[in-house]
Structures are given as C-alpha cells and as structure tokens.
C-alpha cells in the first residue's frame, strides 16, 4: 500500500481543516462516489472478466482490458447506480464551503461520458466546471490509443492511462487557468480513491509538480457480487445475446 494512502470507511473521516482555496480535492467515481446497483456493469464484473481473459488467453492486463472494455461500456447503457455513502454530497458541500476546488478523476473511458454525467446528475452531484478550461490528450500504448479529456469537472483518464500521468499533463493548463482567474495557486492535492494502485502514480506526479499530497483509500467493499447473477442480468438486458466468455 502507498505510504501516503490513509484507509477510510466514510468521507467524514477526512479532516475538513485540510480543505481550502489552495487545496484541490480529487474524487474517483466508481466504487468511491457511486456504484452499480446490479452485479452486471459493476467494477467487480469488469475485474472478473479481465482476470478470465488473462487466464484463458495468457495475455497481459492491458490486452485483457482492451477485450473486456467494449462489454463493460455496453453495460453502462442499461445499469443504474447508487451513491456509495449518503454523506458524499455533504462532503462535497463542505469542500466548497471552505473555498476548495473539486474535480473527479476517473479511469472511465471517455466513450461513457454521457452515461457518467447522467448518473452524477441523477444523484445531484456536480464538480467544478472551471469555466472555459479544456483538456484533451490521446496517449499511445504500443498500438493502442487511449484518449483522456475533461468535461464538466470530470477528468476521464481512460483505463489504459495512469491517473498520475494524466493529472500531471492536466495540471499545467489548470494552474494557468487559475492564475488568469486571479485564484491562488494550488499547494496541496487530496485524492479519495478505492483503488490503492492509483496512489503510487499520483505520488510520483505530485513530486514532479512540487505539490503536497494526501491520499485516502476508500474501503468500499461489495459483498453481494455474484458472477452468475451478473451474467443472468447481462442476458436479460441484452435479450439473451450476451457476448464473450466468463469464469
């Protein structure tokens, strides 16, 4: 585990004294802000399919993600979500009340942008749009193109890109935007994320950027996931035309 990632079970465990105009708060989305109400289309469903592809085909993690990605993206057209904890909006209100900027930092693919924004709006969750600030960049991994972009305060990193790399590239236009708006420079970044591996790349990025960093490892645990139920739900939503192989 990252030595800077503090395990938490609720957002209330984060000291509000840390918030302020010079502290940027980053929130992961899946299994941090919201989660699928069904087993189908959940993070756990994606993980099971990826592991299965790796084992069956003897391929790398990234190669398996590429195969499973379209299936998970398709699921987002059918599923609904729920907040992981009812105090998520209260936490965000507290950050804003203290003058802090809020940004979502997600490994989601930009292709599911409409479904993502729709889910956030359904829960009354909004991030800072930062006015006319824009960011879009395509990264290349061998022969795979992985686009990242900013939309309505949600930075879509794409599953093949590390969050640290995307944030590092995003930060310079973000800092310039704040300067032009007469806002104080950021000196601390807080990340709340349920995937511990994201903290390592973020720590490296913060070192390069010269920013203080605090990570909070959100302990979201779904105990009701059942792969057979997920496959049955997939067959129901897709009219019996589910694709691919599963464990």
C-alpha positions in Angstrom: 0.0 0.0 0.0 1.1 3.6 -0.7 2.6 5.0 2.4 0.5 8.2 2.0 -2.8 6.5 1.5 -4.9 6.5 4.7 -7.7 3.9 4.8 -11.1 5.3 5.4 -14.6 3.9 5.6 -16.6 7.1 5.4 -15.9 10.6 4.0 -16.4 12.0 7.4 -13.0 10.6 8.5 -11.3 13.2 6.3 -10.3 16.3 8.3 -12.2 19.3 6.9 -9.4 21.6 8.2 -7.5 20.4 5.2 -9.9 22.0 2.7 -9.4 25.5 1.4 -8.8 27.6 -1.8 -5.3 26.2 -2.1 -6.3 22.5 -1.8 -7.6 20.6 -4.8 -9.8 17.7 -3.9 -10.0 14.8 -6.4 -12.6 12.1 -6.2 -12.6 8.8 -8.0 -16.1 7.8 -9.3 -16.6 4.0 -9.5 -16.9 2.5 -6.0 -16.0 5.8 -4.5 -18.8 8.2 -5.4 -21.2 5.7 -6.9 -21.5 2.0 -7.7 -23.7 -0.1 -10.0 -26.9 -1.3 -8.4 -26.6 -4.5 -10.3 -23.8 -7.0 -10.4 -23.8 -6.5 -14.2 -21.8 -3.4 -15.2 -20.1 -3.1 -11.9 -16.4 -2.8 -11.2 -16.4 -6.3 -9.8 -17.9 -7.6 -13.1 -15.2 -5.9 -15.1 -12.4 -7.3 -12.8 -13.8 -10.9 -13.1 -13.9 -10.6 -16.9 -10.4 -9.2 -17.2 -8.9 -11.9 -15.0 -10.7 -14.6 -17.0 -9.4 -13.2 -20.3 -5.9 -13.1 -18.9 -6.0 -16.7 -17.7 -7.7 -18.1 -20.8 -5.7 -16.4 -23.4 -2.4 -16.0 -21.4 -2.3 -12.3 -22.2 -1.3 -9.1 -20.4 -3.6 -7.0 -18.2 -3.8 -4.2 -20.7 -4.6 -6.6 -23.5 -7.4 -8.1 -21.4 -8.8 -4.7 -20.6 -9.0 -3.9 -24.3 -11.0 -7.1 -24.9 -13.4 -6.6 -22.0 -13.7 -2.8 -22.4 -16.5 -2.8 -25.0 -18.6 -5.2 -22.9 -18.3 -3.1 -19.8 -19.0 0.1 -21.8 -22.2 -1.5 -23.2 -23.4 -2.3 -19.7 -23.4 1.4 -18.8 -26.3 1.9 -21.2 -28.5 -0.4 -19.0 -27.5 -0.1 -15.4 -28.4 2.4 -12.7 -26.2 3.4 -9.8 -26.4 4.4 -6.2 -24.1 6.6 -4.0 -21.6 4.5 -2.1 -22.4 6.5 1.1 -25.1 9.1 1.8 -22.6 11.6 3.1 -20.8 12.0 -0.3 -22.8 15.2 -1.3 -22.3 16.6 2.3 -18.6 16.1 2.0 -18.5 17.9 -1.3 -20.6 20.8 0.1 -18.1 21.1 3.0 -15.2 21.3 0.5 -16.9 24.0 -1.5 -18.0 25.9 1.7 -14.3 26.3 2.5 -13.5 27.6 -1.0 -11.9 24.4 -2.3 -12.0 23.3 -5.9 -13.4 19.8 -6.7 -12.6 17.5 -9.6 -13.5 14.0 -10.5 -10.5 11.8 -11.5 -11.8 8.6 -13.1 -10.3 5.7 -15.0 -13.5 5.6 -17.0 -13.4 5.7 -20.8 -14.4 9.0 -22.4 -16.9 6.9 -24.5 -19.1 6.6 -21.5 -19.2 10.3 -20.8 -22.9 10.7 -21.4 -23.8 7.9 -19.0 -21.4 9.1 -16.4 -22.6 12.7 -16.4 -26.2 11.4 -16.4 -25.5 9.2 -13.3 -23.9 12.2 -11.5 -26.8 14.5 -12.3 -29.3 11.8 -11.1 -27.6 11.9 -7.7 -27.3 15.7 -7.7 -23.6 15.5 -7.8 -21.6 18.2 -9.7 -18.0 19.0 -10.0 -16.4 22.3 -10.8 -16.5 23.1 -14.5 -13.6 25.6 -14.3 -15.1 28.0 -16.8 -13.6 27.7 -20.2 -10.8 25.4 -19.2 -10.4 22.5 -21.6 -8.1 19.5 -21.7 -7.9 16.6 -24.2 -5.0 14.4 -25.0 -4.5 11.0 -26.6 -1.9 8.6 -25.2 -0.4 5.7 -27.2 0.4 2.3 -25.6 2.1 0.2 -28.2 -0.6 0.3 -30.9 -3.5 1.3 -28.7 -4.8 4.9 -28.5 -6.2 5.9 -25.1 -7.8 9.4 -25.0 -8.3 11.5 -21.9 -10.4 14.6 -21.6 -12.1 17.0 -19.2 -15.8 17.5 -19.2 -17.9 19.3 -16.5 -15.2 18.8 -13.9 -14.8 15.1 -14.6 -11.3 14.2 -15.9 -11.7 10.9 -17.8 -8.3 9.3 -17.8 -9.1 6.1 -19.7 -8.3 2.7 -18.1 -5.0 2.3 -20.0 -3.5 5.5 -18.7 -2.2 6.1 -15.2 -4.1 8.8 -13.3 -0.8 10.3 -12.3 0.3 10.8 -15.8 -3.0 12.3 -17.0 -3.2 14.6 -14.0 0.4 15.8 -14.4 -0.4 16.8 -18.0 -3.7 18.4 -17.0 -2.2 20.4 -14.1 -0.3 23.0 -16.1 -3.3 24.3 -18.1 -5.3 24.1 -14.8 -2.7 26.1 -13.0 -2.6 28.7 -15.8 -6.4 28.9 -15.7 -6.4 29.7 -12.0 -3.7 32.3 -12.5 -5.8 34.0 -15.2 -8.9 33.9 -12.9 -6.9 35.6 -10.0 -7.2 32.4 -7.9 -4.5 31.3 -5.5 -2.1 28.6 -6.7 -2.7 25.0 -5.5 -0.3 23.8 -2.9 -2.0 20.6 -1.8 -3.9 17.8 -3.6 -6.2 15.3 -1.9 -7.3 12.1 -3.7 -10.0 9.8 -2.5 -10.0 6.5 -4.4 -10.9 2.9 -3.8 -8.0 1.5 -5.9 -4.8 1.6 -4.0 -2.5 1.3 -7.1 -3.6 4.8 -8.2 -1.8 6.5 -5.3 1.6 5.4 -6.5 1.3 7.2 -9.8 -0.2 10.2 -8.2 2.5 10.5 -5.6 5.1 10.5 -8.4 3.2 13.2 -10.3 2.9 15.3 -7.1 6.7 15.1 -6.6 7.3 16.3 -10.1 4.8 19.2 -9.7 6.1 20.1 -6.2 2.7 19.7 -4.5 1.9 18.3 -1.1 -0.3 15.2 -1.5 -2.6 13.2 0.7 -4.3 10.1 -0.4 -7.4 8.4 1.2 -8.0 4.8 0.3 -11.8 4.4 0.5 -12.7 1.0 1.7 -15.7 0.2 -0.4 -16.5 -3.5 -0.3 -19.3 -5.1 -2.3 -20.2 -8.3 -0.6 -23.2 -9.3 -2.7 -21.4 -9.6 -6.0 -22.2 -12.9 -7.8 -20.9 -13.6 -11.2 -23.7 -15.9 -12.2 -26.2 -13.2 -11.3 -24.2 -10.7 -13.3 -24.3 -12.9 -16.4 -28.0 -13.5 -15.9 -28.6 -9.8 -15.7 -26.5 -9.2 -18.8 -28.6 -11.8 -20.7 -31.8 -10.1 -19.5 -30.7 -6.6 -20.6 -29.3 -7.8 -23.9 -32.2 -10.0 -24.7 -30.2 -13.3 -24.4 -27.4 -12.1 -26.6 -24.6 -11.7 -24.0 -21.2 -11.9 -25.6 -17.8 -13.3 -24.6 -16.6 -15.9 -22.1 -16.7 -15.7 -18.3 -15.3 -17.6 -15.4 
